[in-house]
């Protein structure tokens, strides 16, 4: 139903999609830490404004990259290493998938922010529904309808829509700490979001660069065989590793969010001393008074010595010594 050239074309396009995943992961990871910190501090209004701005930013970035990709579609697929044989398949698959770029970015954002909102089970349900939808539509579009690689792209794009639509419906109706409101975020906070999430973005980009270099190397060294057999044989292994990487990344994000929340709560409960009056030197030193205190000690010692003398004398007299 889909030949090996079409499968190789999908692998050629993967690095470009990895760039989009990297951007959305950066926003989601850094944004979740900021939102969790504000929620821990009790600033739920600020957390909601930041949350809304992050979702809006993901949507606008998706629209921007979708238009940019469609405008320079041929140049992009050629830069990714598509040959004359693979270019028509890459153009069909990537062109259809670019229409769903906003949904792809929102999918990654909601996957992380659902955990911050305390709804990991809902996120899991939406991801499973998206995967099952992709499988079912792949079969329908490719086998009965015979749409080929275009059907595969359409099935993937429709599956991308499920988590974002679920997230929008949930947060629009949510009465919890996180829901949509007027967006807002200071520039310094947005810079912190990008900085905190940069490590996750670099990890994702490294996979894209590795895949891109692998594709280029295989096409140059193995020639036509790489387009048919080699790339296809490695595509399954690559997808398995990518799935494992996504799963581990979600665990890391969840752990980072929990750590940030625990740190903020610990700081809120910590006790500290504040100096209301700074100590200063006196104008006149009243204490200690060395001569007076010395006289007191001397008089006290003489009194004690006299008492002991009287007691000893009384004892000797009574004993007849």
For each residue, the residues with C-beta under 8 A, 3 or more apart:
1: 142 143 146 148
2: 6 7 142 148 149 152
3: 6 7
4: 7 8 227 228 229 232
5: 8 9 85 86 89 227 228
6: 2 3 9 10 89 93 148 149 152
7: 2 3 4 10 11 231 232 235
8: 4 5 11 12 86 89 226 227 228 231 232 235
9: 5 6 12 13 82 86 89 90 93 149
10: 6 7 13 14 89 93 149 152 235
11: 7 8 14 211 215 231 232 234 235 238
12: 8 9 15 77 80 81 82 86 90 215 231
13: 9 10 16 17 77 80 90 93 94 97
14: 10 11 17 18 208 211 238
15: 12 18 19 80 208 209 211 212 215
16: 13 19 20 69 76 80 94 208
17: 13 14 20 21 97 104
18: 14 15 21 22 204 205 207 208 211
19: 15 16 22 23 205 208
20: 16 17 23 24 62 65 101 104 105
21: 17 18 24 25 104 108 204
22: 18 19 25 26 200 201 202 204 205 208
23: 19 20 26 27 61 105 201
24: 20 21 27 28 58 61 104 105 106 107 108 109
25: 21 22 28 29 108 112 197 200 201 204 249
26: 22 23 29 30 193 194 197 198 200 201
27: 23 24 30 31 54 57 58 109 193 194 197
28: 24 25 31 32 54 108 109 111 112 113 197 253
29: 25 26 32 33 112 196 197 200 253 256
30: 26 27 33 34 192 193 194 195 196 197 198
31: 27 28 34 35 50 51 54 109 112 113 193 197
32: 28 29 35 36 112 113 115 116 253 256 257
33: 29 30 36 37 193 196 256 257 260
34: 30 31 37 38 50 189 192 193 196
35: 31 32 38 39 47 50 51 54 113 116 178
36: 32 33 39 40 116 257 260 261 264
37: 33 34 40 41 260 261 264
38: 34 35 41 43 44 46 47 50
39: 35 36 42 43 44 47 116 177 178 261
40: 36 37 260 261 263 264 265 268
41: 37 38 264 268
42: 39 268
43: 38 39 46 47
44: 38 39 47 48 177 178
45: 48 49 181
46: 38 43 49 50 184
47: 35 38 39 43 44 50 51 177 178
48: 44 45 51 52 177 178 179 180 181
49: 45 46 52 53 181 182 183 184 185
50: 31 34 35 38 46 47 53 54 184 185 189
51: 31 35 47 48 54 55 113 171 178 180
52: 48 49 55 56 180 181 182 183 184
53: 49 50 56 57 183 184 185
54: 27 28 31 35 50 51 57 58 109 113 185 193
55: 51 52 58 59 106 109 110 113 171 180
56: 52 53 59 60 183
57: 27 53 54 60 61
58: 24 27 54 55 61 62 102 105 106 108 109
59: 55 56 62 63 102 105 106
60: 56 57 63 64
61: 23 24 57 58 64 65 105
62: 20 58 59 65 66 101 102 103 104 105 106
63: 59 60 66 67 101 102
64: 60 61 67 68
65: 20 61 62 68 69 98 101 105
66: 62 63 69 70 98 99 101 102
67: 63 64 70 71
68: 64 65 71 72
69: 16 65 66 72 73 76 94 98 101
70: 66 67 73 95 98 99
71: 67 68
72: 68 69 75 76
73: 69 70 76 77 91 94 95 98
74: 77 78 87 91
75: 72 78 79
76: 16 69 72 73 79 80 94
77: 12 13 73 74 80 82 87 90 91 94
78: 74 75 81 82 87
79: 75 76
80: 12 13 15 16 76 77 90 212 215
81: 12 78 212 215 216 219
82: 9 12 77 78 86 87 90
83: 86 87 219 227
84: 87
85: 5 224 227
86: 5 8 9 12 82 83 89 90 227
87: 74 77 78 82 83 84 90 91
88: 91 92
89: 5 6 8 9 10 86 92 93 149
90: 9 12 13 77 80 82 86 87 93 94
91: 73 74 77 87 88 94 95
92: 88 89 95 96 148 149 150 153
93: 6 9 10 13 89 90 96 97 149 150 152 153
94: 13 16 69 73 76 77 90 91 97 98 153
95: 70 73 91 92 98 99 153
96: 92 93 99 150 153 154 157
97: 13 17 93 94 100 101 104 153 156 157
98: 65 66 69 70 73 94 95 101
99: 66 70 95 96 157
100: 97 103 104 156 157 158 160 161
101: 20 62 63 65 66 69 97 98 104 105
102: 58 59 62 63 66 105 106 164
103: 62 100 106 107 157 160 161 164
104: 17 20 21 24 62 97 100 101 107 108 160
105: 20 23 24 58 59 61 62 65 101 102 108 109
106: 24 55 58 59 62 102 103 109 110 163 164 167
107: 24 103 104 110 111 130 160 163 164
108: 21 24 25 28 58 104 105 111 112
109: 24 27 28 31 54 55 58 105 106 112 113
110: 55 106 107 113 114 123 126 163 164 166 167
111: 28 107 108 114 115 123 127 163 250
112: 25 28 29 31 32 108 109 115 116 250 253
113: 28 31 32 35 51 54 55 109 110 116 117 167 178
114: 110 111 117 119 120 122 123 126 167
115: 32 111 112 118 119 120 123 250 253 254 257
116: 32 35 36 39 112 113 178 257
117: 113 114 171 174 176 177 178
118: 115 176
119: 114 115 122 123 170
120: 114 115 123 124 254
121: 124 125
122: 114 119 125 126 166 170
123: 110 111 114 115 119 120 126 127 163
124: 120 121 127 128
125: 121 122 128 129
126: 110 114 122 123 129 130 162 163 166 167
127: 111 123 124 130 131 163
128: 124 125 131 132
129: 125 126 132 133 162 166
130: 107 126 127 133 134 159 160 162 163
131: 127 128 134 135 159
132: 128 129 135 136
133: 129 130 136 137 155 158 159 162
134: 130 131 137 138 155 156 158 159
135: 131 132 138 139
136: 132 133 139 140
137: 133 134 140 141 151 154 155 158 159
138: 134 135 141 142 151 152 155 156
139: 135 136 142 143 144
140: 136 137 143 144 145 151 155
141: 137 138 145 147 150 151 152 154 155
142: 1 2 138 139 145 146 147 148 151 152 155
143: 1 139 140 146
144: 139 140
145: 140 141 142 151
146: 1 142 143 151
147: 141 142 150 151 152 154
148: 1 2 6 92 142 151 152
149: 2 6 9 10 89 92 93 152 153
150: 92 93 96 141 147 153 154
151: 137 138 140 141 142 145 146 147 148 154 155
152: 2 6 10 93 138 141 142 147 148 149 155 156
153: 92 93 94 95 96 97 149 150 156 157
154: 96 137 141 147 150 151 157 158
155: 133 134 137 138 140 141 142 151 152 158 159
156: 97 100 134 138 152 153 159 160
157: 96 97 99 100 103 153 154 160 161
158: 100 133 134 137 154 155 161 162
159: 130 131 133 134 137 155 156 162
160: 100 103 104 107 130 156 157 163 164
161: 100 103 157 158 164 165
162: 126 129 130 133 158 159 165 166
163: 106 107 110 111 123 126 127 130 160 166 167
164: 102 103 106 107 110 160 161 167 168
165: 161 162 168 169
166: 110 122 126 129 162 163 169 170
167: 106 110 113 114 126 163 164 170 171
168: 164 165 171 172
169: 165 166 172 173
170: 119 122 166 167 173 174
171: 51 55 117 167 168 174 178 179 180
172: 168 169 179 180
173: 169 170 179
174: 117 170 171 178 179
175: 179
176: 117 118 179
177: 39 44 47 48 117
178: 35 39 44 47 48 51 113 116 117 171 174
179: 48 171 172 173 174 175 176
180: 48 51 52 55 171 172
181: 45 48 49 52
182: 49 52
183: 49 52 53 56
184: 46 49 50 52 53
185: 49 50 53 54 189 190 193
186: 189 190
187: 190 191
188: 191 192
189: 34 50 185 186 192 193
190: 185 186 187 193 194
191: 187 188 194 195
192: 30 34 188 189 195 196
193: 26 27 30 31 33 34 54 185 189 190 196 197
194: 26 27 30 190 191 197 198
195: 30 191 192 198
196: 29 30 33 34 192 193 199
197: 25 26 27 28 29 30 31 193 194 200 201
198: 26 30 194 195 201 202
199: 196 202 203
200: 22 25 26 29 197 203 204 249 252 253
201: 22 23 25 26 197 198 204 205
202: 22 198 199 205 206
203: 199 200 206 207 245 249
204: 18 21 22 25 200 201 207 208
205: 18 19 22 201 202 208 209
206: 202 203 209 210
207: 18 203 204 210 211 242 245
208: 14 15 16 18 19 22 204 205 211 212
209: 15 205 206 212 213
210: 206 207 213 214
211: 11 14 15 18 207 208 214 215 238
212: 15 80 81 208 209 215 216
213: 209 210 216 217
214: 210 211 217 218 234
215: 11 12 15 80 81 211 212 218 219 231
216: 81 212 213 219 220
217: 213 214 220 221
218: 214 215 221 222 226 230 231
219: 81 83 215 216 222 223 226 227 231
220: 216 217 223
221: 217 218 226
222: 218 219 225 226 230
223: 219 220 226 227
224: 85 227 228
225: 222 228 229 230
226: 8 218 219 221 222 223 229 230 231
227: 4 5 8 83 85 86 219 223 224 231
228: 4 5 8 224 225 231 232
229: 4 225 226 232 233
230: 218 222 225 226 233 234
231: 7 8 11 12 215 218 219 226 227 228 234 235
232: 4 7 8 11 228 229 235
233: 229 230 236 237
234: 11 214 230 231 237 238
235: 7 8 10 11 231 232 238 239
236: 233 239 240
237: 233 234 240 241
238: 11 14 211 234 235 241 242
239: 235 236 242 243
240: 236 237 243 244
241: 237 238 244 245
242: 207 238 239 245 246
243: 239 240 246 247
244: 240 241 247 248
245: 203 207 241 242 248 249
246: 242 243 249 250
247: 243 244 250 251
248: 244 245 251 252
249: 25 200 203 245 246 252 253
250: 111 112 115 246 247 253 254
251: 247 248 254 255
252: 200 248 249 255 256
253: 28 29 32 112 115 200 249 250 256 257
254: 115 120 250 251 257 258
255: 251 252 258 259
256: 29 32 33 252 253 259 260
257: 32 33 36 115 116 253 254 260 261
258: 254 255 261 262
259: 255 256 262 263
260: 33 36 37 40 256 257 263 264
261: 36 37 39 40 257 258 264 265
262: 258 259 265 266
263: 40 259 260 266 267
264: 36 37 40 41 260 261 267 268
265: 40 261 262 268 269
266: 262 263 269 270
267: 263 264 270
268: 40 41 42 264 265
269: 265 266
270: 266 267
271:
272:
273:
274:
275: 278
276:
277:
278: 275
279:
280:
281:
282: 285 286
283:
284:
285: 282
286: 282 289
287:
288: 293
289: 286 292 293
290: 293 294
291: 294 295
292: 289 295 296
293: 288 289 290 296 297
294: 290 291 297 298
295: 291 292 298 299
296: 292 293 299 300
297: 293 294 300 301
298: 294 295 301 302
299: 295 296 302 303
300: 296 297 303 304
301: 297 298 304 305
302: 298 299 305 306
303: 299 300 306 307
304: 300 301 307 308
305: 301 302 308 309
306: 302 303 309 310
307: 303 304 310 311
308: 304 305 311 312
309: 305 306 312 313
310: 306 307 313 314
311: 307 308 314 315
312: 308 309 315 316
313: 309 310 316 317
314: 310 311 317 318
315: 311 312 318 319
316: 312 313 319 321
317: 313 314 320 321
318: 314 315
319: 315 316
320: 317
321: 316 317
